[in-house]
Amino acid sequence: MKKFLYISLVLLIALSFTAGCATLTKDSKTKTKKTSDKSLYSQVPASMRADVKEAEFDLQEAKRNVKTATEKVEIGKLKKELGNKEKKRSDYELKTAGKILEEKEIAVEAAQWEAIDNANLGDKIDNIQKIAKLKSKKLGYKADALEAQADLVTTELEIKRLKKEIAKKEAKINK
């Protein structure tokens, strides 16, 4: 059993060396081929290189076109994100306005109960409890409105950042 493990280990090590050498040989052949191609091309007379120069120019232009298209895709993604942020901002504006509306409705109701209490109408204890509950509710709506307002402000900052980034990338493309 030990002999079998020993032989297996030796074969595994031998195979790993062989695979490493094969990979190294393949890479070195590719490099040698590229350098031999360049040395052969350098022997071509300049008068016969016009087609190659044109092909190289076309290659460079194709690379620029790919780069421009990639940047346009990035701009498109940023604009999509900007649209999402603007929708989010509108949602926060609506939420803020709704909470402020609820707060004002509660303020009116609380003021009515305070007027009722001041006029000594209804049960004094019930009036005080209702007023306290309404004022507590009002504070809750006010806190919700402030939270929505904070979300709105941070979203607006994100929108400004995105607009700057989009403008910067568009200016880079238009150069």
Salt bridges, closest charged atoms under 4 A:
GLU71 OE2 - LYS172 NZ 3.58
GLU74 OE1 - LYS169 NZ 2.86
GLU81 OE2 - ARG161 NH2 3.95
GLU86 OE2 - LYS163 NZ 3.94
ASP91 OD2 - LYS87 NZ 2.86
GLU102 OE1 - LYS99 NZ 3.75
GLU114 OE2 - LYS135 NZ 2.77
ASP117 OD2 - LYS124 NZ 3.14
ASP144 OD2 - LYS99 NZ 3.59
GLU158 OE1 - LYS85 NZ 2.79
GLU165 OE1 - ARG161 NH1 3.15
GLU170 OE2 - LYS79 NZ 2.92
